[in-house]
Amino acid sequence: MEIRAHTGMEEIPAGQWNALLTRGQPFVRHEFLHALEAHGCVGQAFGWLPRHVTISEGGRLVGALPLYEKYNAFGEFVFDHALAQAYGQVGLRYYPKLVCAVPYTPVCGPRLLARAEDRRRVYPVLLQAARQMADAVGASGMHFLFPEAEAQDWLEGQSLLVRHDCQFHWHNRGYSGFEDFLSTLSAKKRKNIRRERRIVAQAGIRFQRLDGHAATGSDWKAFARFYRNTFEGKGSIAPLNGDFFRAVARAMPDRVLLVLARRGDEIIAASLMWRDDEALYGRYWGSSVAVDSLHFETCYYQGIEYCIEQGLQVFEPGAQGEHKIARGFSPVLTRSSHWLRDTPLLGAIRQYMEREREAVRQYMRALEDRLPYRRAP
């Protein structure tokens, strides 16, 4: 096996990288990761330095890691500020660290890339290669964020530290339409959703759902403006840009869902989602006006309708947000794995993560009483 480190996706054959993926999820595809790099969405400015690892055998790619050298926690969604602070308090250096993840994307998916028949022998080599990369850059540790279940189970078997968190997903239970979905909710929740949708409709707002084929340059320009305004309104920096959105739409037009909210001829809000053959992934949104319930309609209800129409089984609208429960989303456990160098803090960190996992379990149990369904899903 030949192990190589890469500072950019352009060094890696796209077809061979994509051949390692077992599902159509867009985020780990070569086109998506390359667009992030080509349009300045990762790099020094945002603290995401590509350090991708590939393993070849007989001239064919048999394994890979989407890997980044990090100097902050920006865009990770598995928050480790407490760890960085603890390291600093005892005079240890937490940064740089290595992160195996998709930047700005809290979606569980492929992280240790290998064909199913090769995983038993390739996974250990990938883990060892990542540790060698950690040595090369002087990283304090290595973090596998949001791996799919099979890879996460394997990583846990290698005695890595484990962290748990909770997201809220909507599940399609064979609904024939939106009203069929509403019929499964309690009367109070059903009435509230209908009221929110009615408010938006009475405001004269209509919606378009566009894939990458149908969305125009002016549509992407409007969405990029809304996206940037959302970040700036929170005092943050928007890492993505219009060139990135257009590039991904061109490369994977059937994986894009752009929802536009129009009032007359004016686009007043939009949300961007991506899809595969099984799930819809809500990611970004923004608006130029304040309309009651517009966010819920643009980001949630339009997505639920789309899933029902397209036969998609799951809708993942992004991280956090207990308010999603009242709109039909249920708590789902997410996991990540972490390797840290041996330090005097390691025992305390292990205990901290054990307590964190128990707190997440208790939190999710408490949420069961708040599910909006008339009968248990």
C-alpha positions as CSV (number, residue, x, y, z in Angstrom):
1,M,0.0,0.0,0.0
2,E,1.2,3.5,-0.8
3,I,0.2,6.2,1.6
4,R,0.1,9.8,0.5
5,A,-0.7,13.2,2.0
6,H,-2.4,15.9,-0.1
7,T,-2.8,19.7,0.4
8,G,-5.7,19.9,-2.0
9,M,-8.3,17.8,-3.7
10,E,-7.0,18.7,-7.2
11,E,-4.1,16.3,-6.5
12,I,-6.5,13.3,-6.2
13,P,-8.4,11.7,-9.1
14,A,-12.0,12.6,-8.7
15,G,-13.3,9.3,-10.1
16,Q,-11.2,7.2,-7.8
17,W,-12.1,9.2,-4.8
18,N,-15.9,9.0,-5.5
19,A,-15.6,5.3,-6.2
20,L,-14.9,4.8,-2.5
21,L,-18.3,6.2,-1.5
22,T,-21.1,3.8,-0.9
23,R,-24.0,6.3,-1.0
24,G,-25.0,9.3,-3.0
25,Q,-24.6,11.9,-0.1
26,P,-23.0,15.0,-1.8
27,F,-20.8,16.3,1.0
28,V,-17.8,14.0,0.8
29,R,-17.8,13.8,-3.0
30,H,-14.8,15.1,-4.7
31,E,-16.8,17.9,-6.4
32,F,-18.0,19.3,-3.1
33,L,-14.7,19.3,-1.2
34,H,-12.8,20.6,-4.3
35,A,-15.3,23.5,-4.6
36,L,-14.7,24.5,-1.0
37,E,-11.0,24.7,-1.8
38,A,-11.2,26.3,-5.2
39,H,-13.5,29.1,-4.1
40,G,-11.7,30.1,-0.9
41,C,-14.1,28.6,1.6
42,V,-11.3,26.7,3.5
43,G,-7.7,27.6,4.0
44,Q,-5.7,30.0,6.2
45,A,-8.5,32.5,6.4
46,F,-10.8,30.1,8.1
47,G,-8.4,27.8,9.8
48,W,-9.2,24.7,7.7
49,L,-6.0,23.5,6.0
50,P,-6.4,20.4,3.8
51,R,-4.3,17.5,4.8
52,H,-6.2,14.7,2.9
53,V,-4.8,11.2,3.1
54,T,-5.0,8.6,0.4
55,I,-4.0,4.9,0.2
56,S,-3.3,3.3,-3.1
57,E,-2.7,-0.3,-4.1
58,G,-1.6,-1.3,-7.6
59,G,-2.3,2.2,-8.8
60,R,-5.9,2.1,-7.5
61,L,-7.2,4.2,-4.6
62,V,-8.4,1.8,-1.9
63,G,-8.8,4.3,1.0
64,A,-9.0,8.0,1.9
65,L,-9.6,10.5,4.6
66,P,-11.0,14.0,4.2
67,L,-8.6,15.5,6.7
68,Y,-7.9,19.1,7.9
69,E,-5.3,20.8,10.1
70,K,-7.2,23.1,12.4
71,Y,-6.3,26.2,14.5
72,N,-9.8,26.9,15.8
73,A,-13.2,25.2,16.3
74,F,-15.0,27.2,13.6
75,G,-17.5,25.3,11.5
76,E,-17.1,21.9,13.4
77,F,-20.3,21.6,15.4
78,V,-18.7,19.3,17.9
79,F,-17.7,21.9,20.4
80,D,-14.4,21.6,22.2
81,H,-13.8,25.0,23.6
82,A,-13.6,23.5,27.1
83,L,-10.8,21.2,26.0
84,A,-8.8,24.0,24.5
85,Q,-9.3,26.1,27.6
86,A,-8.2,23.3,29.9
87,Y,-5.1,22.7,27.8
88,G,-4.2,26.4,28.1
89,Q,-4.8,26.5,31.8
90,V,-2.1,23.9,32.4
91,G,0.3,25.2,29.8
92,L,-0.4,22.7,27.1
93,R,-0.9,23.5,23.4
94,Y,-4.3,22.3,21.9
95,Y,-3.7,23.7,18.4
96,P,-3.1,22.6,15.8
97,K,-5.4,19.6,15.8
98,L,-6.5,17.3,13.0
99,V,-10.1,17.0,12.1
100,C,-11.6,14.3,9.8
101,A,-14.9,16.0,8.8
102,V,-16.7,18.0,6.1
103,P,-16.2,21.7,6.8
104,Y,-19.3,23.5,8.1
105,T,-21.5,20.4,7.7
106,P,-22.9,18.6,10.8
107,V,-24.2,15.6,8.8
108,C,-23.3,12.0,9.6
109,G,-21.7,10.4,6.6
110,P,-18.6,8.7,5.2
111,R,-15.3,9.7,6.9
112,L,-13.1,6.6,6.6
113,L,-13.4,6.0,2.8
114,A,-13.0,2.5,1.6
115,R,-15.0,0.0,-0.4
116,A,-17.0,-2.5,1.7
117,E,-14.8,-5.4,0.8
118,D,-11.6,-3.5,1.7
119,R,-12.6,-1.9,5.0
120,R,-11.3,-4.6,7.4
121,R,-7.8,-4.2,6.1
122,V,-7.9,-0.5,5.0
123,Y,-9.4,1.1,8.2
124,P,-6.4,0.3,10.4
125,V,-4.0,1.7,7.8
126,L,-6.1,4.9,7.5
127,L,-6.1,5.3,11.3
128,Q,-2.3,4.8,11.5
129,A,-1.8,7.2,8.6
130,A,-3.8,9.9,10.4
131,R,-1.7,9.4,13.5
132,Q,1.4,9.8,11.4
133,M,0.0,13.0,10.0
134,A,-0.7,14.2,13.6
135,D,3.0,13.6,14.4
136,A,4.0,15.5,11.2
137,V,2.1,18.7,12.0
138,G,2.5,18.5,15.8
139,A,-1.2,18.0,16.4
140,S,-2.6,17.5,20.0
141,G,-5.0,15.0,18.7
142,M,-7.3,13.8,15.9
143,H,-11.1,14.1,15.8
144,F,-13.5,12.1,13.6
145,L,-16.7,14.2,13.5
146,F,-20.1,12.8,12.5
147,P,-18.9,9.5,11.0
148,E,-21.5,7.1,9.7
149,A,-22.5,4.3,12.1
150,E,-20.3,1.5,10.8
151,A,-17.1,3.6,10.9
152,Q,-18.0,5.1,14.3
153,D,-18.5,1.6,15.7
154,W,-15.1,0.5,14.4
155,L,-13.4,3.6,15.8
156,E,-15.0,3.0,19.2
157,G,-13.5,-0.5,19.0
158,Q,-10.0,1.1,18.7
159,S,-10.4,2.6,22.2
160,L,-10.8,6.2,20.9
161,L,-12.7,8.7,23.2
162,V,-16.4,9.0,22.3
163,R,-18.6,12.1,22.4
164,H,-22.4,12.1,22.0
165,D,-24.8,14.9,21.0
166,C,-28.4,15.3,19.8
167,Q,-29.9,16.5,16.6
168,F,-33.5,16.7,15.4
169,H,-34.6,14.8,12.3
170,W,-38.0,14.3,10.6
171,H,-38.9,10.8,9.4
172,N,-41.2,9.9,6.6
173,R,-43.6,7.2,7.7
174,G,-45.1,6.6,4.4
175,Y,-47.2,9.8,4.3
176,S,-49.4,10.4,1.3
177,G,-49.2,14.2,1.7
178,F,-48.6,17.0,4.2
179,E,-52.1,16.7,5.6
180,D,-51.5,13.0,6.2
181,F,-48.4,13.9,8.2
182,L,-50.3,16.5,10.2
183,S,-53.0,14.0,11.0
184,T,-50.5,12.1,13.2
185,L,-49.8,15.1,15.4
186,S,-51.6,16.2,18.5
187,A,-54.5,18.7,17.8
188,K,-52.6,21.6,19.3
189,K,-49.4,21.0,17.2
190,R,-51.4,20.4,14.1
191,K,-53.4,23.7,14.6
192,N,-50.2,25.6,15.2
193,I,-48.5,24.4,12.0
194,R,-51.6,25.2,10.0
195,R,-51.6,28.7,11.5
196,E,-48.0,29.3,10.7
197,R,-48.4,28.2,7.1
198,R,-51.6,30.3,6.8
199,I,-49.8,33.5,8.0
200,V,-47.1,33.1,5.3
201,A,-49.7,32.4,2.6
202,Q,-51.8,35.4,3.6
203,A,-48.7,37.6,3.4
204,G,-48.8,36.9,-0.4
205,I,-45.7,34.7,-0.4
206,R,-45.3,31.9,-2.8
207,F,-42.5,29.3,-3.1
208,Q,-40.4,27.8,-5.8
209,R,-38.3,24.6,-5.4
210,L,-35.4,24.5,-7.9
211,D,-32.7,22.0,-8.5
212,G,-29.3,22.9,-9.9
213,H,-30.6,22.7,-13.5
214,A,-33.4,25.2,-13.0
215,A,-31.7,27.7,-10.6
216,T,-30.3,30.7,-12.5
217,G,-27.4,32.9,-11.8
218,S,-29.6,35.6,-10.4
219,D,-31.2,33.1,-8.1
220,W,-27.8,32.1,-6.7
221,K,-26.8,35.8,-6.4
222,A,-29.9,36.4,-4.3
223,F,-29.3,33.4,-2.1
224,A,-25.7,34.3,-1.5
225,R,-26.8,37.7,-0.3
226,F,-29.3,36.2,2.1
227,Y,-26.7,33.7,3.4
228,R,-24.1,36.4,4.0
229,N,-26.6,38.6,5.7
230,T,-27.6,35.8,8.1
231,F,-24.0,35.4,9.3
232,E,-23.3,39.1,9.4
233,G,-26.5,39.6,11.5
234,K,-25.0,37.3,14.1
235,G,-21.6,39.1,14.0
236,S,-20.0,36.1,12.3
237,I,-18.1,35.6,9.0
238,A,-19.8,33.7,6.1
239,P,-17.3,31.1,4.9
240,L,-19.2,30.1,1.7
241,N,-19.9,32.3,-1.3
242,G,-21.8,32.5,-4.5
243,D,-19.1,31.0,-6.6
244,F,-19.1,27.9,-4.3
245,F,-22.9,27.5,-4.5
246,R,-22.9,27.8,-8.3
247,A,-20.0,25.4,-8.7
248,V,-21.7,22.7,-6.6
249,A,-25.0,23.3,-8.4
250,R,-23.2,22.8,-11.8
251,A,-21.3,19.7,-10.6
252,M,-24.2,18.0,-8.8
253,P,-27.4,19.6,-10.1
254,D,-29.7,16.7,-9.1
255,R,-28.4,16.9,-5.5
256,V,-29.4,20.5,-5.0
257,L,-32.7,22.0,-3.7
258,L,-33.0,25.8,-3.6
259,V,-36.2,27.0,-2.1
260,L,-37.1,30.6,-3.0
261,A,-39.8,32.7,-1.3
262,R,-41.2,35.3,-3.6
263,R,-43.6,38.2,-3.0
264,G,-44.6,39.5,-6.4
265,D,-41.5,39.5,-8.5
266,E,-39.1,39.9,-5.6
267,I,-37.2,37.1,-3.9
268,I,-37.5,37.9,-0.2
269,A,-36.1,34.7,1.4
270,A,-34.4,31.4,0.4
271,S,-33.1,28.2,1.9
272,L,-30.5,25.8,0.5
273,M,-30.7,22.1,1.0
274,W,-29.0,19.1,-0.5
275,R,-30.2,15.6,-1.0
276,D,-29.3,12.0,-1.8
277,D,-31.5,9.0,-2.7
278,E,-32.6,8.6,1.0
279,A,-32.5,12.0,2.8
280,L,-32.8,15.7,2.5
281,Y,-30.3,17.9,4.3
282,G,-31.2,21.5,5.3
283,R,-28.2,23.7,5.6
284,Y,-28.6,27.5,5.0
285,W,-31.2,30.2,4.9
286,G,-31.7,33.9,4.9
287,S,-34.2,36.7,4.2
288,S,-34.5,40.4,3.5
289,V,-37.8,41.0,5.4
290,A,-39.2,40.0,8.7
291,V,-42.4,37.9,8.2
292,D,-43.8,35.8,11.1
293,S,-43.3,32.1,10.5
294,L,-41.4,32.6,7.2
295,H,-38.4,30.8,8.6
296,F,-40.4,27.7,9.5
297,E,-42.1,27.5,6.1
298,T,-38.9,28.1,4.1
299,C,-36.7,25.8,6.1
300,Y,-39.0,23.1,7.5
301,Y,-42.4,22.8,5.9
302,Q,-41.2,23.1,2.3
303,G,-38.6,20.5,3.0
304,I,-41.1,18.1,4.6
305,E,-43.4,18.5,1.6
306,Y,-40.5,17.8,-0.7
307,C,-39.6,14.6,1.1
308,I,-43.1,13.3,1.0
309,E,-43.4,14.1,-2.8
310,Q,-40.0,12.6,-3.6
311,G,-40.2,9.6,-1.2
312,L,-37.2,10.6,0.8
313,Q,-37.1,8.9,4.2
314,V,-35.3,11.4,6.4
315,F,-35.0,15.2,6.6
316,E,-32.0,16.5,8.6
317,P,-32.5,20.3,9.0
318,G,-29.2,21.0,10.7
319,A,-27.7,21.1,14.2
320,Q,-29.5,22.1,17.5
321,G,-33.0,23.5,17.8
322,E,-35.5,22.2,20.3
323,H,-38.2,24.2,18.5
324,K,-38.0,21.6,15.8
325,I,-39.8,19.1,18.0
326,A,-43.1,21.0,17.9
327,R,-42.9,20.8,14.1
328,G,-42.5,17.0,13.8
329,F,-38.8,16.5,14.3
330,S,-37.5,13.8,16.7
331,P,-34.3,13.7,18.7
332,V,-31.5,11.5,17.2
333,L,-28.2,10.6,18.7
334,T,-25.0,11.7,17.0
335,R,-21.5,10.4,17.8
336,S,-17.9,11.4,17.2
337,S,-14.5,9.8,18.0
338,H,-11.4,11.4,19.3
339,W,-7.7,10.4,19.8
340,L,-5.7,12.7,22.1
341,R,-2.0,12.4,22.9
342,D,-1.3,11.2,26.4
343,T,-1.2,14.1,28.8
344,P,-1.9,14.6,32.5
345,L,-5.3,15.8,31.4
346,L,-6.3,12.6,29.6
347,G,-8.0,10.9,32.6
348,A,-10.0,14.0,33.4
349,I,-11.1,14.4,29.8
350,R,-12.2,10.8,29.7
351,Q,-14.4,11.3,32.8
352,Y,-15.7,14.6,31.3
353,M,-16.8,12.8,28.2
354,E,-18.5,10.0,30.2
355,R,-20.5,12.5,32.1
356,E,-21.3,14.3,28.9
357,R,-22.7,11.1,27.3
358,E,-24.8,10.5,30.3
359,A,-26.2,14.0,30.2
360,V,-27.1,13.6,26.5
361,R,-28.9,10.3,27.4
362,Q,-30.9,12.0,30.1
363,Y,-31.6,15.0,27.8
364,M,-33.0,12.7,25.1
365,R,-35.1,10.7,27.5
366,A,-36.6,14.0,28.8
367,L,-37.4,15.0,25.2
368,E,-39.6,11.9,24.7
369,D,-42.4,13.5,26.6
370,R,-42.4,16.5,24.3
371,L,-42.8,14.6,21.0
372,P,-45.9,16.1,19.1
373,Y,-47.3,12.8,17.8
374,R,-50.6,11.5,18.9
375,R,-49.2,8.0,18.9
376,A,-45.6,7.0,19.4
377,P,-43.6,6.9,16.1
